[in-house]
């Protein structure tokens, strides 16, 4: 990234803030909590425990604040998924989506592969919340 582009991005961040909400849903042990932790901290931990109910984390990446909903994947928690998917900017983990743009990324939380690409795509394609 050139100096001019970096300067323009910094200038934009002063005036244009964006917020988005992201719900991660899927079967247990799919890696949802690992993805949230990597996005939030930049680090991977092998010592994960199953999510009971849900967790929420707010993460700021550049001029975008992302509210991440990490929903438990065990059968007893699946009935609440719909409640946490209303009014969000993006949903990760659905089989078929017919009315929104869809992308598929091969990622690795352990190796930090393509995490930034996923976040960039989500920010670019999410509905705006200013």
Secondary structure, DSSP 8 states (H G I E B T S, - for coil): --HHHHHHHHHHHHH--EEEEEEE--STTSSHHHHHHHHHHS---S-----SSEEEEEEEETTEEEEEEEE--SGGGGGGHHHHHTT-SEEES-S--SSS-------BTTTTBSHHHHHHHHHHHS--B-
